[in-house]
Amino acid sequence: MQPSPPVPHTATVDAKGVHVTTAAGKSRTYSSGEVINLTQVIDLAEGAATLCQSSAESALELVDESTELATDCDVLIAEITEKGVGANLIGKCEHLKEQLELQAAAAKKFHDQIQGGEEACRTASQNAEVRHGAIFRAVADSPLTKPAERDFYNAR
């Protein structure tokens, strides 16, 4: 089941704060500090998504490296067998290969989970931006807003 798409809030600004009305008709007044906190939460969600993306890329690199090393173990096992060096060494190499394969599988699972986290963070950030964007625009457009605050909100 897909969640409902985000519905933008409406907002007006006066000397008492930012008055927000939801699509359901509920009203609330935010202080300027609370509005700034909203922007920080949205930015943190986007930052978390970026961190997830780089972590997912690192996990994929680990999958590739582990797979490559497991293949190298196969070559090493074949060379040891050809030279008849000993079963003990072959057993150690086979164990190492198994561990590398397990590591590759775990890294792939981790990659998939991180990708889900990245998608969730980006979705939360985008939905919050849609839902609360009117608040930021109302503050930026208000004649009561100081120039520095206006620049902050217009930069969004």
N, C-alpha and C positions, 0 to 999 in steps of 0.2 A: 504494500500500500504506500503510495507516494504522499508525502506531506503536502499540505496546501501551500501554494506559493506565498511569499511574504507580501503583505499589504502595507503600503506606506502610511505612516502617521501624518497627521496635519499638525502644524505648530505655528504659534504666534508668540511674539516677544513683547514684554512690557517691563516696567521698572521692577516688578515683583519676580520676574523669572521667565522661563520658557514654558508656555502652556501647550501641552501635547494632548491631542485627542486621537484615540485609536479608531480603527475601522468599526469596532464594536460599540463605539460611542463613549468609552471610558475616558476620563480626563485626569491629567496629573500635571503638576507644575515641577519643573526641574530647575535646580540652581545652575549657575554657570559651571560650577565645579563638577556637578553630576553630568552635564553635557560633555565636558572635557573627558570625564571618565569613560563615557560611551565611546568616544573616539579612540581612547587608549585601548579599550577592550577589542574594538574592531581591528586596530593595528596589531595587537598581540595575536589575534587569531590568524591574521595574514602572515605574521612573522613565524608562528608555529607551523603554518603550512609550508613555508619556505624551508624551515629546518627539517620537516618531514621529507620534503623533496630531496634534499641533499643526503639525508640518511638513507633513503630508499636507493639512491644512486650508489652509495657506498656498499649497501647490502648486495646489490647486483654485481659490483666489482668483486666482492668476496665470493659470490657464487662462481663467477668465472675463474678466479684464482684457485679455488678449491677443486673445481672440475679439472683444470689444467694440471694441478699437482697430482690428482688421482690418476690421470692419464700417464703422467711421468712415472708413477708407481708401477703401473702395468708394464711399462718399458723396462723398468729396473728389475721387476720380478722375472721377466723374460730373459734378461741378460744374466741374472743370477742362476736361473734354471739351466741356461745354456752352458754356463761355466761349471755347474755342479758344485757350487760353494757350500751349500748347506740348507737344510729344511728350516732351521731356526731363524735364519735371516729372511727367508721367504715368508715365514709366518709373521714376522715383525712388519715386513713391507705390506702384506695383505691387511694386517690390522690397521696400519697407517692409512691405507687406501680406504678402508671401511669408515674410518673416522673422518676422513676428508669428504667422503660422500655424504655422511650424516651432517657435517658442517655445511655443505652446499645446500642440502635440503632445508636445514634450519634457517639459513640465510635467505633462501627463496621464500619461505613462510613469513619470515620477519619482513621482507620486502613487501609482500602482499598486504600484510597488516598495516605497515607504515603508509602504503598508498591509500588505504582506506581512511587512515587518520588525516592524511593530507587533504583528501577530498572533503572530509567532514569539516576541517578547519576552514577551507576555502568557501564551502557552502555557508557556514555560519557567518563568516566575514561578509560575504556578498549579501546574504539575507538581512543582516544587521544594517548594512549600508543602504539597502533598498528601504527597509522599514524606518530607519532613523535619519535618512538623508534629508528629509524635509526639515527636521529639527536643525541640522547644521546649516541648511540654506536660510532658514528663518533667522538664525542668530547672525549669520554673515550679512544678511540684507537689512538688519535692524539698524535704525539710526542711533539706538542706544548702545550699540556694540563699539568698543574701543578699536582703534585701527589695528593694533597688534592682534587682538582677538579675531578681527575680520580677516586678516592675512592668514591666520591659523586655519580658519574654516574654509576660506577660499582655496587653500592649498590642497584640500581634500579632493 
